[in-house]
Amino acid sequence: MQTLIVYQSKHGTTEKIAKGIQMSFGYDKCEIANLNAKNIINIDKFERIIIGGSIHAGTIQKGIKKFISKYREELLNKELGLFLCCMYKGDERINQFNNAYPTELRDIAKAKGIFGGELIFDKMNFIERFIVKKTTKTEESISDIDSNAVSIFINDMQKIRDC
């Protein structure tokens, strides 16, 4: 089964996870598309689509929203996985996931994952660093990736059919 992972990453965390998922599926069976690259994507040749994004300023990236809007009907007929990187905890992270992806896609997704996130000050501009420091009360980079949640997501996607 051919798999496409579509993602958008601002500071690299979502990209790192997308590439890890690709490696798990096998490079010969899984392609990856970074929406930041603005490549033309043909989703027709893929049976399985995984979409991943992250939360910035309370919302998922515009590129993810545009991709979902453009391919909504096609996505409803694919084996679908959705994941999100965010630093929120508890119910707020679930709210962020639900706000990031439309109900109709969440309802048909075979796997859903919220993987935590990272605050990487070296990759932020001055304004981003200032806002993050004020809102999180932290002065240094933080990595809070839930590798167990990533593994569960990969296993759930691989159970669909043999990769």
Phi and psi in degrees as GROMACS dihedral restraints (atoms count N, CA, C in turn):
[ dihedral_restraints ]
;  ai    aj    ak    al  type     phi  dphi    fc
    3     4     5     6     1   -83.1    20    10
    4     5     6     7     1   134.5    20    10
    6     7     8     9     1  -120.9    20    10
    7     8     9    10     1   140.7    20    10
    9    10    11    12     1  -119.8    20    10
   10    11    12    13     1   129.1    20    10
   12    13    14    15     1  -106.9    20    10
   13    14    15    16     1   118.0    20    10
   15    16    17    18     1  -108.4    20    10
   16    17    18    19     1   129.1    20    10
   18    19    20    21     1  -147.9    20    10
   19    20    21    22     1   164.7    20    10
   21    22    23    24     1  -138.1    20    10
   22    23    24    25     1   134.5    20    10
   24    25    26    27     1  -136.4    20    10
   25    26    27    28     1   131.2    20    10
   27    28    29    30     1   -88.7    20    10
   28    29    30    31     1   -45.9    20    10
   30    31    32    33     1  -117.3    20    10
   31    32    33    34     1     4.0    20    10
   33    34    35    36     1   108.6    20    10
   34    35    36    37     1   -12.4    20    10
   36    37    38    39     1   -67.5    20    10
   37    38    39    40     1   -48.0    20    10
   39    40    41    42     1   -64.0    20    10
   40    41    42    43     1   -38.4    20    10
   42    43    44    45     1   -61.6    20    10
   43    44    45    46     1   -43.6    20    10
   45    46    47    48     1   -60.2    20    10
   46    47    48    49     1   -43.5    20    10
   48    49    50    51     1   -69.3    20    10
   49    50    51    52     1   -43.0    20    10
   51    52    53    54     1   -58.5    20    10
   52    53    54    55     1   -43.0    20    10
   54    55    56    57     1   -68.2    20    10
   55    56    57    58     1   -33.6    20    10
   57    58    59    60     1   -66.2    20    10
   58    59    60    61     1   -40.2    20    10
   60    61    62    63     1   -65.2    20    10
   61    62    63    64     1   -43.8    20    10
   63    64    65    66     1   -57.6    20    10
   64    65    66    67     1   -45.2    20    10
   66    67    68    69     1   -60.6    20    10
   67    68    69    70     1   -39.4    20    10
   69    70    71    72     1   -64.1    20    10
   70    71    72    73     1   -37.2    20    10
   72    73    74    75     1   -78.1    20    10
   73    74    75    76     1   -28.2    20    10
   75    76    77    78     1   104.6    20    10
   76    77    78    79     1   130.0    20    10
   78    79    80    81     1   -61.8    20    10
   79    80    81    82     1   -26.9    20    10
   81    82    83    84     1   -79.3    20    10
   82    83    84    85     1   -14.1    20    10
   84    85    86    87     1  -115.9    20    10
   85    86    87    88     1     2.4    20    10
   87    88    89    90     1  -145.4    20    10
   88    89    90    91     1   121.5    20    10
   90    91    92    93     1  -103.5    20    10
   91    92    93    94     1   158.5    20    10
   93    94    95    96     1  -128.2    20    10
   94    95    96    97     1   140.6    20    10
   96    97    98    99     1  -133.1    20    10
   97    98    99   100     1   116.6    20    10
   99   100   101   102     1   -89.2    20    10
  100   101   102   103     1   115.1    20    10
  102   103   104   105     1   -64.9    20    10
  103   104   105   106     1   -18.4    20    10
  105   106   107   108     1   -66.7    20    10
  106   107   108   109     1   -25.6    20    10
  108   109   110   111     1   -78.8    20    10
  109   110   111   112     1   -13.2    20    10
  111   112   113   114     1    57.1    20    10
  112   113   114   115     1    34.5    20    10
  114   115   116   117     1   -75.7    20    10
  115   116   117   118     1   155.0    20    10
  117   118   119   120     1   -77.0    20    10
  118   119   120   121     1   129.2    20    10
  120   121   122   123     1  -113.3    20    10
  121   122   123   124     1   127.8    20    10
  123   124   125   126     1  -109.2    20    10
  124   125   126   127     1   101.4    20    10
  126   127   128   129     1   -83.9    20    10
  127   128   129   130     1    -6.2    20    10
  129   130   131   132     1   -60.3    20    10
  130   131   132   133     1   -33.7    20    10
  132   133   134   135     1   -82.4    20    10
  133   134   135   136     1     0.0    20    10
  135   136   137   138     1  -109.6    20    10
  136   137   138   139     1   135.9    20    10
  138   139   140   141     1   -89.3    20    10
  139   140   141   142     1   -28.4    20    10
  141   142   143   144     1  -123.2    20    10
  142   143   144   145     1   131.3    20    10
  144   145   146   147     1  -125.2    20    10
  145   146   147   148     1   132.1    20    10
  147   148   149   150     1  -117.1    20    10
  148   149   150   151     1   129.4    20    10
  150   151   152   153     1  -117.0    20    10
  151   152   153   154     1   131.0    20    10
  153   154   155   156     1  -137.8    20    10
  154   155   156   157     1   139.2    20    10
  156   157   158   159     1  -148.3    20    10
  157   158   159   160     1  -173.9    20    10
  159   160   161   162     1  -140.2    20    10
  160   161   162   163     1   164.9    20    10
  162   163   164   165     1   -97.0    20    10
  163   164   165   166     1   127.5    20    10
  165   166   167   168     1  -136.4    20    10
  166   167   168   169     1   128.2    20    10
  168   169   170   171     1    54.5    20    10
  169   170   171   172     1    37.0    20    10
  171   172   173   174     1    84.5    20    10
  172   173   174   175     1     4.3    20    10
  174   175   176   177     1  -145.7    20    10
  175   176   177   178     1   160.1    20    10
  177   178   179   180     1   -76.4    20    10
  178   179   180   181     1   159.8    20    10
  180   181   182   183     1   -60.2    20    10
  181   182   183   184     1   149.1    20    10
  183   184   185   186     1   -62.7    20    10
  184   185   186   187     1   -34.7    20    10
  186   187   188   189     1   -61.3    20    10
  187   188   189   190     1   -37.8    20    10
  189   190   191   192     1   -66.4    20    10
  190   191   192   193     1   -44.7    20    10
  192   193   194   195     1   -59.6    20    10
  193   194   195   196     1   -44.0    20    10
  195   196   197   198     1   -65.4    20    10
  196   197   198   199     1   -41.6    20    10
  198   199   200   201     1   -60.5    20    10
  199   200   201   202     1   -47.2    20    10
  201   202   203   204     1   -63.2    20    10
  202   203   204   205     1   -42.5    20    10
  204   205   206   207     1   -63.5    20    10
  205   206   207   208     1   -43.6    20    10
  207   208   209   210     1   -66.0    20    10
  208   209   210   211     1   -39.0    20    10
  210   211   212   213     1  -111.3    20    10
  211   212   213   214     1    17.6    20    10
  213   214   215   216     1   -48.8    20    10
  214   215   216   217     1   -52.6    20    10
  216   217   218   219     1   -62.9    20    10
  217   218   219   220     1   -43.7    20    10
  219   220   221   222     1   -64.3    20    10
  220   221   222   223     1   -40.3    20    10
  222   223   224   225     1   -62.5    20    10
  223   224   225   226     1   -31.3    20    10
  225   226   227   228     1   -66.8    20    10
  226   227   228   229     1   -15.4    20    10
  228   229   230   231     1  -110.2    20    10
  229   230   231   232     1    17.5    20    10
  231   232   233   234     1  -114.5    20    10
  232   233   234   235     1   159.6    20    10
  234   235   236   237     1   -75.1    20    10
  235   236   237   238     1   115.8    20    10
  237   238   239   240     1  -116.4    20    10
  238   239   240   241     1   139.8    20    10
  240   241   242   243     1  -128.9    20    10
  241   242   243   244     1   141.1    20    10
  243   244   245   246     1  -127.9    20    10
  244   245   246   247     1   132.8    20    10
  246   247   248   249     1  -138.1    20    10
  247   248   249   250     1   158.9    20    10
  249   250   251   252     1  -140.7    20    10
  250   251   252   253     1   138.5    20    10
  252   253   254   255     1  -106.7    20    10
  253   254   255   256     1   124.6    20    10
  255   256   257   258     1  -158.9    20    10
  256   257   258   259     1   156.6    20    10
  258   259   260   261     1   -91.2    20    10
  259   260   261   262     1    -5.1    20    10
  261   262   263   264     1   -66.5    20    10
  262   263   264   265     1   157.5    20    10
  264   265   266   267     1  -120.0    20    10
  265   266   267   268     1   162.9    20    10
  267   268   269   270     1    58.9    20    10
  268   269   270   271     1  -142.0    20    10
  270   271   272   273     1   -61.9    20    10
  271   272   273   274     1   -30.4    20    10
  273   274   275   276     1   -64.6    20    10
  274   275   276   277     1   -36.1    20    10
  276   277   278   279     1   -68.0    20    10
  277   278   279   280     1   -34.5    20    10
  279   280   281   282     1   -67.6    20    10
  280   281   282   283     1   -42.0    20    10
  282   283   284   285     1   -60.0    20    10
  283   284   285   286     1   -42.2    20    10
  285   286   287   288     1   -62.9    20    10
  286   287   288   289     1   -42.5    20    10
  288   289   290   291     1   -61.8    20    10
  289   290   291   292     1   -47.1    20    10
  291   292   293   294     1   -64.1    20    10
  292   293   294   295     1   -34.2    20    10
  294   295   296   297     1   -75.1    20    10
  295   296   297   298     1   -26.5    20    10
  297   298   299   300     1   -75.7    20    10
  298   299   300   301     1   -36.0    20    10
  300   301   302   303     1  -120.8    20    10
  301   302   303   304     1   136.4    20    10
  303   304   305   306     1   -61.5    20    10
  304   305   306   307     1   148.5    20    10
  306   307   308   309     1   -53.8    20    10
  307   308   309   310     1   -44.3    20    10
  309   310   311   312     1   -62.4    20    10
  310   311   312   313     1   -31.3    20    10
  312   313   314   315     1   -78.9    20    10
  313   314   315   316     1   -40.2    20    10
  315   316   317   318     1   -60.3    20    10
  316   317   318   319     1   -38.0    20    10
  318   319   320   321     1   -66.7    20    10
  319   320   321   322     1   -31.6    20    10
  321   322   323   324     1   -98.7    20    10
  322   323   324   325     1    -9.4    20    10
  324   325   326   327     1   -61.4    20    10
  325   326   327   328     1   132.0    20    10
  327   328   329   330     1   -79.1    20    10
  328   329   330   331     1   -24.6    20    10
  330   331   332   333     1  -144.5    20    10
  331   332   333   334     1   139.9    20    10
  333   334   335   336     1  -134.1    20    10
  334   335   336   337     1   135.4    20    10
  336   337   338   339     1  -142.3    20    10
  337   338   339   340     1   140.4    20    10
  339   340   341   342     1  -119.6    20    10
  340   341   342   343     1   113.8    20    10
  342   343   344   345     1  -104.3    20    10
  343   344   345   346     1    11.7    20    10
  345   346   347   348     1    77.7    20    10
  346   347   348   349     1  -158.9    20    10
  348   349   350   351     1  -168.2    20    10
  349   350   351   352     1  -168.1    20    10
  351   352   353   354     1  -141.4    20    10
  352   353   354   355     1   148.3    20    10
  354   355   356   357     1  -114.2    20    10
  355   356   357   358     1   108.6    20    10
  357   358   359   360     1  -112.1    20    10
  358   359   360   361     1    94.9    20    10
  360   361   362   363     1   -60.1    20    10
  361   362   363   364     1   -33.6    20    10
  363   364   365   366     1   -62.9    20    10
  364   365   366   367     1   -23.4    20    10
  366   367   368   369     1  -100.3    20    10
  367   368   369   370     1     0.4    20    10
  369   370   371   372     1   -96.6    20    10
  370   371   372   373     1   149.9    20    10
  372   373   374   375     1   -81.1    20    10
  373   374   375   376     1   176.1    20    10
  375   376   377   378     1   -57.2    20    10
  376   377   378   379     1   -46.1    20    10
  378   379   380   381     1   -65.2    20    10
  379   380   381   382     1   -43.3    20    10
  381   382   383   384     1   -60.9    20    10
  382   383   384   385     1   -45.9    20    10
  384   385   386   387     1   -59.9    20    10
  385   386   387   388     1   -44.4    20    10
  387   388   389   390     1   -59.7    20    10
  388   389   390   391     1   -48.7    20    10
  390   391   392   393     1   -64.0    20    10
  391   392   393   394     1   -45.2    20    10
  393   394   395   396     1   -63.3    20    10
  394   395   396   397     1   -42.8    20    10
  396   397   398   399     1   -62.2    20    10
  397   398   399   400     1   -40.4    20    10
  399   400   401   402     1   -69.3    20    10
  400   401   402   403     1   -42.8    20    10
  402   403   404   405     1   -80.7    20    10
  403   404   405   406     1   -30.5    20    10
  405   406   407   408     1  -102.4    20    10
  406   407   408   409     1   -11.9    20    10
  408   409   410   411     1    60.4    20    10
  409   410   411   412     1    33.0    20    10
  411   412   413   414     1  -121.8    20    10
  412   413   414   415     1   150.7    20    10
  414   415   416   417     1  -113.0    20    10
  415   416   417   418     1    -3.6    20    10
  417   418   419   420     1  -135.9    20    10
  418   419   420   421     1   162.0    20    10
  420   421   422   423     1   -61.3    20    10
  421   422   423   424     1   147.6    20    10
  423   424   425   426     1  -133.3    20    10
  424   425   426   427     1   137.9    20    10
  426   427   428   429     1  -120.3    20    10
  427   428   429   430     1   122.3    20    10
  429   430   431   432     1  -135.3    20    10
  430   431   432   433     1    55.9    20    10
  432   433   434   435     1   -83.6    20    10
  433   434   435   436     1   131.3    20    10
  435   436   437   438     1   -92.5    20    10
  436   437   438   439     1    89.5    20    10
  438   439   440   441     1   -64.5    20    10
  439   440   441   442     1   -28.9    20    10
  441   442   443   444     1   -65.1    20    10
  442   443   444   445     1   -42.2    20    10
  444   445   446   447     1   -63.9    20    10
  445   446   447   448     1   -37.0    20    10
  447   448   449   450     1   -64.2    20    10
  448   449   450   451     1   -44.6    20    10
  450   451   452   453     1   -62.2    20    10
  451   452   453   454     1   -41.9    20    10
  453   454   455   456     1   -63.0    20    10
  454   455   456   457     1   -43.5    20    10
  456   457   458   459     1   -59.1    20    10
  457   458   459   460     1   -48.8    20    10
  459   460   461   462     1   -59.5    20    10
  460   461   462   463     1   -45.8    20    10
  462   463   464   465     1   -61.7    20    10
  463   464   465   466     1   -42.3    20    10
  465   466   467   468     1   -63.0    20    10
  466   467   468   469     1   -40.1    20    10
  468   469   470   471     1   -69.2    20    10
  469   470   471   472     1   -37.2    20    10
  471   472   473   474     1   -73.6    20    10
  472   473   474   475     1   -22.1    20    10
  474   475   476   477     1   -70.1    20    10
  475   476   477   478     1   -20.1    20    10
  477   478   479   480     1   -54.9    20    10
  478   479   480   481     1   -57.2    20    10
  480   481   482   483     1  -155.1    20    10
  481   482   483   484     1   162.3    20    10
  483   484   485   486     1   -56.9    20    10
  484   485   486   487     1   138.0    20    10
